Amino acid sequence: MNKPAIRDAILQQLRADLALQVGAAQLARDEAISEESRAESKYDTHGQEAAYLAEGQAKLAGEIEANLTLFTAMSLPDFGPTDVIALGAVVELAARSKSTWYFLGPRAGGLEFQIDGRSILVLTPQSPLGRQLLGKRAGDTVQMPGRGGTTTGQKILSLA
């Protein structure tokens, strides 16, 4: 598995998310300070709502910038089949005849991207599955919640 390509795909997605978030923050800021948002009565909260939205959008942009910094500086260790799973690992899980790929990253959990025709999902060590994977090895099993409250065991097929 080409980890520099994985990092590049994550950084590309984060940069696109940042551009979108900065644009949204700017639009919300412009709305908050526009003449049309000035309160016409004591019950008119349009300008205040727009200001809250702009603040939230700016915070999200700051979080994405922090994610970019972490992934840019992150080391990408190589893992062998006998190593334990840690930050920077690419893990393949299998249940029945379907396999799923995960990248254990420091932040940005839930981010999904494509590499070599494979869909890879970023997990964090704080996520339920991320906590289960830490310290496991290829061949171990983790429990995944299933439909109707049941759990299914998924085998760790590979680690890179």
Summary of the structure (lengths in Angstrom):
residues: 160
radius of gyration: 20.7
end to end distance: 6.4
largest distance: 68.3
contacts: 447
relative contact order: 0.16
helix: 44%
strand: 23%
